[in-house]
Amino acid sequence: MPRYLVSYCLADAGKRDHEIMDRAIRALDNRAKKSLKSQWIIRSPKSLDDLFEYLRTIVDRSDRFLICRIRSNDAIWFNLIEIID
C-alpha cells in the first residue's frame, strides 16, 4: 500500500497548448515537493486533448501514476496522482 499520494490538478486558464504542456512538465519535475498542487482550469477542447494524451504517455511509462478526468460545468480537470512508496 502506498504511503503517500500527491495529486496534481492540471488545467488551463486560456493559455496556449505549449504553455499548458510546460506547466504540466514543471509540475511533474517538481513532484518531489510533497505539498505541490498546481491548479489550472481547462476550457479549450484542443488543449485538453493534447494535455490528456501527454499525461497518458507518462502514465503508460510508469506504474507510479494514476490519472482521471473530471468534468465540472464548462471546465475539465485532470487529476494526476503520483504514488510514492
Secondary structure, 3 states (H helix, E strand, C coil): CCCEEEEEEECCCCCCHHHHHHHHHHHHHCCCCCCCCCCCCECCHHHHHHHHHHHHHHHHHCCCEEEEEEEECCEEEEEEEEEEC
